[in-house]
Structure formats: structure tokens, C-alpha cells
Amino acid sequence: MTNRLDNALQFHQDALNARAYRQQLLSTNIANADTPNYKARDVDFSAALSGALGSRMGPLALATTARGHQSGSTANPLEAAARYRTEQQSSVDGNTVNMDVERAAFAENALHYEASITFINGLLRSMQSAVQGQ
């Protein structure tokens, strides 16, 4: 029974992990808004989530033709989805953080995170009422 519950909630757990990682990246961008040559990073949420879901099925094995080749798997699939943000306005010090973009993305991501938690709470309440027979 618990395995079924875990399987039902695994997608939502992966989605929350991806949202939390993106929130961490966005807050790092905001914190480094005045750091010279800092390059802003962000995550494509759909790519991060599909990478996280793909890692549950096992890493993709790459063909190695020589003994010195390294494995192609990454420890955290969310880190692999992080990309440098394209520069919208050039800065004298080389910093690519645009505070308006960062604040908007931070607020949007926080809203989606809250919505996901609200959805999970509703799902758990409906599962609880089904178990209790109400």
C-alpha cells in the first residue's frame, strides 16, 4: 500500500525538488547582482523535471571505447539542466543579472511551488478520506 502511495507522489516530489533547485539558483543570482563578471543562471523547468524523472529509470549508459573515458552520468540531473541566462542588457562589469527578470522569475517560481504544495495537500486529503471510507 505504501509503495502505491510513494509511486503516486513521486512525480510531485520530483517537481518540488526541481522548483526548490530553481529557487536556489534565482536567489543566488539576486545575491550576486553586484558581483563583477557573475553570470546569471536559470533552469528550464520542463527539462529539469524530465531529467529528474529519467534518472529514476536509471542513467543512460554511454558507449566507452577507451579505458580512460569518463562516465556521462551526472550526480544531480537538476544541475545538468541549469543554463546561463542570455544577457538582455550589457553591464560595464560583465554581470548578466537583470534584477527585474530575477525578481519576476523568483515570484513566479514561488507561486508555482505553493500551488504544487496545495495540490499535494488536496491529494493527500482525498487519499486519507478514501482510506477512512468517508
Number of C-alpha atoms within 10 A of each C-alpha: 5 7 8 9 11 11 11 12 15 14 15 16 16 19 22 18 17 27 23 15 19 26 21 14 20 25 15 14 23 19 11 17 19 13 14 13 15 15 18 22 18 20 23 13 18 12 16 25 23 17 20 21 16 13 16 10 8 9 14 11 9 11 9 11 7 7 6 7 10 9 11 12 14 11 10 12 20 23 16 15 20 18 13 11 14 12 14 10 9 11 13 8 11 13 19 26 28 18 12 10 12 21 15 12 16 18 13 13 18 16 12 14 19 14 12 17 15 12 13 15 12 12 13 14 12 13 13 12 10 10 9 8 7 7
